[in-house]
Amino acid sequence: MTKKGNQFERYSRQIFIEEIGLEGQRKIMNAKVLVIGAGGLGSPVIQYLSAAGVGTIGVVDFDEVELHNLNRQVIHNEHSVGISKVESAGEFVKNLNHQVSFIKHHVKIDTSNAEELISDYGIMVDGSDNFTTRYLVNDTCVKLEKPLVYGSILGFSGQVAVFNIHGSKNLRDIFPEPPSDENLPDCDSLGVLGALPGIVGSMMANVALNIITDLPVPVNKLTLIDTFNWNFQTIDF
């Protein structure tokens, strides 16, 4: 068998972890994860889930790659500018791990398609950049009883949480109603240092892998990341 096809060798450093082992790797390879967004947070999530060997990764994004994305959206490159993010993400995954089944959803997730998209996957990872999508994904996961890994970033700050897993709380238990998107600060207006989404997205990917392999996850807790003061805090909700 060639090195390209040697699964044990490829994933050996995960398999060697006592809490994962062969059985955990099988769970990873049988998992179906939907990533909402192939941008700043979605990029490291897609990168590390595909590297870990997640069997099926679906990505929902309707945007095209733009030059200003490249300081943080590391799965895309200069040759990706002008093409859809899901196409660029698919090319990245194909080059990294041909064993992953990559499903492109080049659509905007909204009330007309959210249930259909989410129902096909076991775990959702939300890297969207607006409150309308975040609450839609949250509410749909609650309705369909699907676990959700949540993350957000702005400037030097980020958040990570797990919602709706084994009956746990969800986004509305922290913030019952979404704020208006009008006049809210975002990365387009205030910017973001490229490494921050790498940190937060990597944490999201790690949590997703813990869910897949039945390892502990932070339930009913919100992790706050402050890279300006280098402070990490977890609060209960």
Buried (B, 14 or more C-beta within 10 A) or exposed (E): EEEEEEEEEBBEEBBEEEEBEEEBBBBBBEBBBBBBBBBBBBBBBBBBBBBBBBBBBBBBBBBBBEEEBBBBBBBBEEEBBEEBBBBBBBBBBEEBBEBBEBBBBBEEBEEEEBEEBBEEBBBBBBBBBEBBBBBBBBBBBBEBEBBBBBBBBBBBBBBBBBBBBEEBBBBBEBEEEBEEEEEEEEBEEEBBBEEBBBBBBBBBBBBBBBBBBEBEBBBBBBBBBEBEEEEBEEEEE
